[in-house]
Structure formats: C-alpha cells, structure tokens
Amino acid sequence: EDIDSLMVGTGSIFHEIPVDDDRPEIVMHVWVKEMSFMDTQKAVKEFVSIEQTGEVNIDLSSYWKYMFMNCIERTEPVLTKAQLMALKPEVAQRITQILPQPQDLVVGPLEDGLSE
C-alpha cells in the first residue's frame, strides 16, 4: 500500500570526506544518489564481461568511472566531471568508500548463474 517505500529515493545522501589526514578540518562534501535496480544492472554491464568460454573479465576502472559519473550528484567544492576523474588517488579512494562496491553488485548475479 505504501508504494513510495518500494522506490528509490529522489534525494541524495550527504557525506563529508576528509581530504588530508594531517589537516582533518579540510573536508569535501559529496552527495551520492541511491541506485535503482536498473542502475545497478547498467553499472555491472560497464565493468563485467562474460566470454563465451565462461571466463569473467572485470574492469574496475570502468566501474569507478561509471560510479563517479552517475552516482555523485554534486560536490562542495563544486567539481566538474572531468575534475572528479582527475582527483588525487587518496581523495578518490575515500570517495569510493562511500559508493556501492563492485563485489556487492556482482556476487549475487554470478552466484545465481545470471550473466546480465
């Protein structure tokens, strides 16, 4: 009866990311939108390929690019998509910790024998 409880929220989740261990007062704000089932399927398709031989290939670079482009709704300071792609590894790593993890999207379908 409460259809809204079945749907992905339209808002985004706020996160505060420290960007420098030596200066904890310096933070970046990141808003991450919730992914729908179809969004997760698109993400999996971006980074997992299953060969006819059954071999599974995983491209984590494509996964994180998809996540940064599609799940990060906004940031403060305001960053363009190109700037998000050019973040220092330690800052990008901290952002990846607040995003859905690739194994969470792949484990279920692969265990069930589904390819897409």
C-alpha positions in Angstrom: 0.0 0.0 0.0 2.9 2.3 0.6 4.4 2.4 -3.0 7.0 5.0 -2.1 8.7 2.5 0.3 9.4 0.4 -2.8 11.0 3.1 -4.8 14.5 4.6 -4.8 14.6 7.9 -3.0 14.8 11.0 -5.1 17.2 12.8 -2.8 20.8 12.1 -2.3 22.9 11.1 0.7 25.3 13.6 2.1 28.9 12.6 3.0 31.7 14.6 4.5 35.1 13.3 3.2 38.4 14.3 4.9 40.9 15.1 2.2 44.1 15.4 4.2 45.0 13.2 7.2 47.3 15.9 8.5 44.6 18.6 8.3 41.3 17.0 9.4 39.5 20.3 9.2 39.8 20.2 5.4 36.8 18.2 4.0 34.9 17.7 0.8 31.2 17.3 0.7 29.8 14.7 -1.6 26.1 13.9 -2.3 25.5 10.4 -3.6 22.2 9.4 -5.2 20.7 6.0 -4.4 20.9 3.5 -7.2 17.8 1.6 -8.6 17.9 -2.0 -9.7 18.2 -0.9 -13.3 21.1 1.5 -12.4 23.0 -1.4 -10.8 22.5 -3.5 -13.9 23.8 -0.8 -16.1 26.8 -0.5 -13.8 27.6 -4.2 -13.9 27.4 -4.1 -17.7 30.0 -1.4 -17.7 32.7 -3.4 -15.9 31.9 -7.1 -16.2 32.0 -9.1 -19.4 31.5 -12.8 -19.6 33.2 -14.5 -22.5 31.6 -17.4 -24.4 34.1 -19.7 -22.7 32.6 -18.6 -19.3 35.6 -16.5 -18.4 34.6 -13.4 -16.4 36.6 -10.2 -17.0 36.3 -7.3 -14.6 37.4 -3.7 -15.4 37.4 -1.8 -12.1 38.4 1.4 -13.9 35.2 1.4 -15.9 33.2 0.6 -12.8 34.6 3.6 -10.8 34.2 5.9 -13.8 30.6 4.9 -14.1 30.0 5.4 -10.4 31.7 8.8 -10.3 29.8 9.9 -13.4 26.4 8.6 -12.4 26.1 8.3 -8.6 27.9 11.5 -7.5 25.1 14.1 -7.7 27.2 17.1 -6.6 30.2 18.1 -4.5 31.5 21.1 -2.5 33.7 22.5 -3.6 31.9 22.2 -6.9 33.8 19.9 -9.2 33.1 19.1 -12.9 33.0 15.5 -14.1 36.5 16.0 -15.6 37.8 17.2 -12.2 36.3 14.2 -10.5 38.2 12.0 -12.9 41.4 13.9 -12.0 41.3 13.7 -8.2 44.4 12.6 -6.3 44.3 8.8 -5.7 43.9 9.2 -1.9 40.9 11.5 -2.3 39.3 9.3 -4.9 39.9 6.3 -2.7 38.0 7.9 0.1 35.1 8.7 -2.2 35.0 5.1 -3.4 34.4 4.0 0.2 31.0 5.8 0.2 29.9 4.4 -3.2 28.4 1.0 -3.8 31.2 -1.6 -4.0 31.6 -3.7 -7.2 31.5 -7.0 -5.4 28.1 -6.1 -3.9 26.7 -5.7 -7.5 28.4 -8.8 -9.0 28.4 -11.5 -6.4 24.6 -12.3 -6.4 24.1 -12.5 -10.2 27.3 -14.5 -10.7 26.4 -16.9 -7.9 23.0 -17.4 -9.4 24.5 -18.1 -12.9 23.0 -15.0 -14.5 25.1 -13.0 -17.0 23.1 -9.8 -17.1 
